[in-house]
Amino acid sequence: MDFKDIYLFENLKDEQLLRLKQLSSVKEFKKGVMLFFEGDEPKNLYILTEGVLRVFKSDFKGNEVVLKYFYPVSLIAELANLDHIPYPASAEFEEDSKMIVVNFTAFEKEFLNNPDVLLSIVKSLTKKLKGLEEVISRSLTMDSTSRVAKFIYENDDLFLELKQNKISAILNITPETMSRVLKKFKDCGIIEFRDRKFRIIDKKKLENYF
């Protein structure tokens, strides 16, 4: 992927893009590799360009709570870099992936005075804040049926793409509960399962459950 195609850098001049490439490297990661652990000190700015990255925390019992799955093109954990704080969560690659890795010390010095770059970072942080608010809201105010219904309604593409156990992890419910809710929606004519794939039949009906 060309740096010019990344929203964060789309307004940079050619000489700025050339300098950015000098500060960066493109790295490939295998499925299951950890990008960072909670508590690690950030040194680089990460941009996911291919693959899937899972960001999660662990509770006091050692259970994983998935915060978000990231897909291309996404900035990863930029707040830790900006605030110079340890990573607040861990990140693991869900499939073979590729990232642009930028030396953050040099990037901060040479590029964070660019208003277009700053605006793109603010937009990225705002989007993630909204996502965190949704996670908290789901956990505190919604039962399992409501969580699944709202997820399918707002993320129908991910529902058709992700495996059930990954969705249940995102929603912080057990895979068994997820299966029961999906069976309920199937019996109600909201979804169907055909040729080993789900299909949404009546998306409007989902609104009755959240």
Secondary structure, DSSP 8 states (H G I E B T S, - for coil): --GGGSGGGTT--HHHHHHHHHTEEEEEE-TT-EEE-TT----EEEEEEES-EEEEEE-TTS-EEEEEEE-SSEEESHHHHHHT---SSEEEESSSEEEEEEEHHHHHHHHTT-HHHHHHHHHHHHHHHHHHHHHHHHHHH--HHHHHHHHHHH-HHHHHHS-HHHHHHHHT--HHHHHHHHHHHHHTTSEEEETTEEEES-GGGGGGG-
